[in-house]
């Protein structure tokens, strides 16, 4: 099965899928090793890890595409949904993004309706393109998939709730569904009632974005499933945890010794995780005789 086929199958299963966000090959590998069935390459996390900068459209298409390849490699056999931001330009740029993400091995690409440069969905200052232009971008994405015979799903996202209100955002979701998007993402609903109304209004699988401290209520996966969601995204949980652990490790290394040594993975387990034993085993097959 292709990555897109695997994702399609997951979307037909009755249970909700918890989807941790990754940002490089190692984090994607950790998600897969932990037994999750799908992961999501978070633009917020990639921008932070790769550039040390905020998710405000500063990262380029080429950098994001390179990160898609790395994350796909790390994810191994599980499908990866990749953040395509605004498509990095107009409708024709969207088409290139769809085709190149498919070639890189992504199972799905997310395209949003923010004005470029975009901003993280749970931060201030967002603006969105017109409803008609947003619809044309999703139409272009679906057309590109068909015309290039690209095996990839289209995840359509709207950020219009913060700018134009709930009803406008919901109308955009209906537009995206009508244009052939496979997954619908209403970003940053502000109440559980809004979350439920969204899921009841569309027929395609819906994704929830769980950002602690963000605008959307944090619900457990079983409650998200009852509301009507199919995918529960936790985009920054791995990055947040990694930052906390690294800060603790750095504090513990300081000469004053006031911070206890943080827990860390044993070196032998680290070697196992990154693949040394497999490398050593395969290496023996190509050793020349002395």
N, C-alpha and C positions, 0 to 999 in steps of 0.2 A: 504494500500500500504506500502511496505517496504521502508526504506530510499533510497535504490538503485533504486527502481521503481519510486519514486518521482523525483529523479535526472534524470532518463531516460526520464521521461515525460517533464521535464523542457528543456532538450536538444533537444526535438523535436519541442518545441514552437518557433515561428519565432523571438521573441524579444530577445535581449541580456539580460543576467542576471548580475546585479551588485552584487559583492560578497565581502563584508567586511571580513577582517581577524579577527579571534578571537584567544584567547589564554588560556581561562579558562571558567568555567561554567557561571560566571557573564557576561563576554563579549559576549559569545555565546547567552545568554538569551537576552541581549540588542539588538543584531542583529535580533533575531526572533521577539522580541516585536516591533521593529521598522518597521516590515512588509516585510523584505527581505525574499526571497524564498529559499536561499541557503547561507551557510557560509563556510569558509575555515579555518582550524586550521593551523596557520602559525608557522613553525619551528623557524623562526627568533624571533617571538614574544614569543613563549613558552620558548625558551632558555633564553631570556631576563627577562621574568616575573618569571620563576621558579628558575633560577640559577643566574640571574644578570650577565650573561656571553654572549659573542658573538656567533652568529650562525656559528660555525666552527667545528661541529661534537663533541662537548664536552658533549652534552646531550645524555643519553643512550636510548636504545630501550624501556626498562621498564618504564623510566620516560615519554617518549613520549606516550606510550600506556596508561599509567595512565591519561595523559592529554587528550587523545582521549576520554576516558570514561567520564571525567568531561565535556568536551565540548559538547559531544553528549547529556549528561543529560541537560545541559543548553540550547541547541538549541531546545529541545522539539520536535516539529513535523516537523521542516524543516531539509532537508538533510545536512550533513556535509562532506566536502572533507577534508581528513587528510593528512598532509605532512608525507610521509614515508621515506624522505631523500634518502639515497642510498640503502635502504633495510636492512641496518645495517650488511652488510657482503656480501657474495657471492650469487649466484643464489638461493641456498637453504635457506639462511637467508631471502632473498626476499620472498620466499614462506611462511615462517612462519609469516613475517610481514603482508602479504596479509590476511592470515587466521585470525590472531589475531585482526587486525583492523576491519575485517568483524564481528567478534564475539563481538567487543566493540561497534558496531553500526554505524561505518562509512559508508557513501554511496559510497565513492570512496577513493582510496589511491594513492598518487603521488609517483612515483619511478623515480629517476634521475640517470644520468650517470657520476656523478663526482667520482673522486678518493676519497676514505675515508682516513682521515676525510674531509668531504665536507666543502664548504664555501658558504656564502650568495651569491646568483646569481649576485648581482650587486656590489660586492666588488672584490678586486684584489686577485691574487694568485690561481685562480681556475685551476684544472687539471681534465681531463676526462679519463675514461677507454677506451679501444679500441672499435671501432664500433661493432665488433663481440661480445665482452663481453656485451656491452650495449644491443644489440639485444637479447642475451640469457637471460638477466635479465628480460626483458619484456616478453619473451616467458615463463620463469619460473613463472612469476606473473599470466599470463593468464592460464597456466596449473594448478597452485595451486587453482585458483578460480574454475575451472572445477572439479578437482579431489576431492576437499573438499566440493563441492556444496556450495561455499561461495557466498552470494548475495552481490557483491561489484563491482564497476567499477574500471578500471585501467586507471590512468592518467599518461601518459609517458612523461617525461621531458628530454630535452637535454640542456646541458650547453656548447656545443661544439663551439658555435659562437665565444666566447672570446678566444678560444684556437686554433681552426683549421679553422675558417672562416665560412662564411655563407653557402657555398655549402655543406660542410661536415655536418653542423648542419641540413640542410634540408634533406640530405640523411638519416640521423639518424631518423628524423621524419617519413620519408617514411617507413623505416624499422619497426618502432614501430607500424605504422598503419597496415602494412602487418602481424605483429605478433598478432594482435587482440586487441590492446589498444583501449579504448573507447573515450578518450580525448587526444589531443596532445598539448604539451606545449613546444614551442620554446622559451627558456629563453633569455632575453636581446638582441633582435634585435635592431640595432642601428639607423635605419631610418624608416620612414613611408613606403618607398618603400620595404624594407625588410619585414616589417610586412605584407604588401599586398601580396608579392610573397609567403610567407609562407602559408597564408590562402588559396591562389589559388592553392597551390601544394598538399594539403591534403584534403581528403573527410570527415574525422571525425571532430567533434566539436573542435574548437581551443580556447585556453585560453590566454588572455593577462594579463601581470603583470605590474600594474601601481605603480611604486615606485618613488616618487618625489626625484629628485637628482640622480636617477639611470641612466642607459644607454639607456633606451627605451623612445622614445618620449611620453609625456603624452597627450593622446587624450580623449575628452569627450566620454561617452558611445555610443552616437548616431553615432559618427564618427568611433569608434571601430566596431560597427555593420556594417557600410558600408564597412569597410575594409574586414570584413569577420569573425570576432570573435563572439563566442557564450557566453563566460564567461569573465567578466572583474573583475580581482582580485585587491583588494586594501588591501594588507597584513598587513600593519603597521599603517593604519590611526587611528584605535582605540587606539593602544598603544601610538602613538605619541601624540594624543590628551590627553590621560590620564596622560602622563608624564608632559605635559605642565600645565595641571590643578593642578596636585599634587605639582609641583614646585611653582606655584603661591600661593597655599594654605599654603605651608610651609613658604614661604616668608612673607605672611600676618600674620602668627602666631608669628613672631619674635617680641621681646619687643620694637624695635625701631619704629614700627608702620608706616614705610615709604611706605608700599605697601597696597593698598586698599584690603579689604576682597574680595576674588574671589567669583563668583557665585557658589552656591552649591544647590544640590537637597534638598528640605525640608524633614525633618525626616519622616513625614507621608508618603511622596511619596517613600522614600527609603524602608520603611516597606512594602509598597504595592509591590514594585518591587521584593523584595526578597521572598515575599510570606507569610508574617505574617497573613494577614486577612484570607487566606485560611487555614493556620495552626490552627488559633484560632477556626474557624468554625468546622473543623474536630475534634479538641481536645474535643469539647463539647460532641461528640458522645460516648466518652469512659471515661467520668468522673464518678467515683464511688459515690454512695449516701453517704452523711455524716451520 
